[in-house]
Amino acid sequence: MAEPRGGEVARSRRSWLWRAATIAAVTLTAAAPLVAPAGASAAPHRTDASCPSATICVVADAGSVLGPQTFPYQGLLNGAIDPPYPSGARVAALDPTIWRTGFGGNNETEADKYAAQLEWVMSDSWLNGPNGDTPPWDNWPLWTSFVKSQVEDDPASWYDPVNEEFNGRYDSTITPALLDETEIRAELAIRAVDPNAKIVAPSEESYSASDLQSFLQAISQVNQTRQQAGKAPVVFNAISWHELGTVPDQVVSDVAGFNQLLDSIDLYGMPRPSVQINEFGNPSTAHIPGSFVAWASAFQSASVANAGLSCWSYAFNDDCNSGLDGLLETDGQTTYPDYWAHWLYARMDGSDIATSVAQAGQSDPPSVTALATRDDATRSVDVLLGQLDTGAVWPATVTLEVDDFPFLRDGTVTATVLHVPNYWNATTGTDQPLAAPMRVYDGPVAVRDGVVHLSTAQLPPQEFQAGDVFAVRLSAGGAAAGRTGLTP
């Protein structure tokens, strides 16, 4: 479990006006043809001279399918330890993919009930049990016995032997070599009970190239010896670390650095592991709805397999024990704006498609990020736009274009635009509830040669705050029903 972290970074709120407007010299209305910006690509950020000055141009390419949407970044951490527990309906509506906990009782019950996969944090159970004052390296047989009993007593989809170096409990004696051995002994104990178990490690508090190199080299050395002895290799299915207190784009460079390490070390029979960022966030931005879109966009760009929220303790809310990682108030029912960012993400069914965000003359990534999907079953395309408030102001103009709309070449489709405002006040460190996303627009938009664009006339002028989220659904076959519908 991530220990409660305090301390807010003062950040002024800035207003911005979101308008659909013009691309090149063409004034876009529902009946006007669209000229797509040149050079559109699947890259998440690009500098494009065809994007007008003071404009951010968002393009979703429905013809560029990245793969099935599996909601890999809808992970949770604890958040249901103490009563009042989160509402089952609120949790179920998010359809969480991985729920990470090392505490039994209600949190394990909730995770088993609502999450597709339970990730069991063994070190939390060790630290809170009778052996918590004993470092595993002081009694290896005890550690092995404990790990085996955890697998027998608490079957899980994933096992995480050690979280954040035992949360600092053994800092006086811990070394990288001892941590590596602790993880490897846990892997052997887990597979002695369940040979097909999925194991993730080392789940350190931050990305450390030297620590990960040490871990991979330890695996390599052990597996080389095991190979010579005719034994099966040690296998970690995912390598993990936490991105805490950083900005989303940092994960892209961190994963790239890790992949270079991975390419340089022979793991002797261990398949290439995926990357799991099993805790992410920043206490100064965790409650900002646009924060989640920014993180998810970065994870997608870096090909992160799974990611989950961290949690923080604030004066106004205990996100870790009963606040569902800050998505709900501690009454378990009242929703904050960031809940609705996750709720909208859970409604993006079908397949992920490529997006790009361009800003003329700017080499740094634009402040707006995007995710998009196409759902052939409902004949719809969804786009989620958000901004992580890092002091940047939304530009006067943001344009959204959907290329290669697959369900209609020419005619009209129904557009639904929802708005999730950012109520986080970094100065006071407080948030405000939001009962539901605000419906900005429902109506027709034009499709011209497979391209869709939203116009100024179709969105009522209004002022929004940095950190907000917009969801756009373009449907050629009517509103989607059931879980994917946009009515809470």
PyMOL commands that set and color helices and strands:
alter all, ss='L'
color gray80, all
select helices_A, chain A and resi 88-92+105-114+122-127+136-138+140-153+164-167+176-193+209-228+249-264+289-302+324-326+337-345+456-458+482-484
alter helices_A, ss='H'
color red, helices_A
select strands_A, chain A and resi 15-17+22-23+26-27+45-46+55-68+75-77+98-101+117-121+158-160+198-204+238-244+274-281+306-309+351-359+368-375+380-387+397-403+411-420+438-448+451-453+463-465+469-475
alter strands_A, ss='S'
color yellow, strands_A
deselect
rebuild
show_as cartoon
